[in-house]
Amino acid sequence: EHERSVGDRELHEYGEQLYRAGHLRDAYNVLEEETQRHPENSRAWHLLGLVHQERDEDLQSIACLQRAYEADTNNADVLLALGVSYANEAYSDNGYARSLGCLRSWLDQHPRYALLDGIQKWQGSDDASLEDVIEMFLEAARSNPGDANVHMALGVLFNLSSRYNDAAD
């Protein structure tokens, strides 16, 4: 019904409006239609993944976010969302390591943080521990205290490390 009332070109924008307004079921329907019509639309896959994330459907969220990243490997926001969904599935299918990898990749791709000393020293290495990744995000937070995405990622990392009091801050 929604997809019939909106032009093909504007379908994913309409889905985004519905998502931002909290109409998750309608957003799901519109974005699902958009991804069927235009499977290369990274933004629509990203939004559909966020809808699934909001509905606590992390496996579906991961599948959509992976499609979004395949369609546009320069979309660092997808990596952040993937890191969150993988963390929610941390104890199944290697989600813990995948979450760390996505969150690190987000920092590596982010122009504001990629050049920080504590992040640069780990680039090209797969040996960073959870504590190392936490330190990278703490450095990012010190360099830009107002970045909500960095604080969200820190919350995820603190939860993964069972540092729940730090996550609450």
Secondary structure, 3 states (H helix, E strand, C coil): CHHHHCCHHHHHHHHHHHHHCCCHHHHHHHHHHHHHHCCCCHHHHHHHHHHHHHCCCHHHHHHHHHHHHHHCCCCHHHHHHHHHHHHHCCCCCCHHHHHHHHHHHHHHHCCCCCCCHHHHCCCCCCCCCHHHHHHHHHHHHHHCCCCHHHHHHHHHHHHHCCCHHHHHC
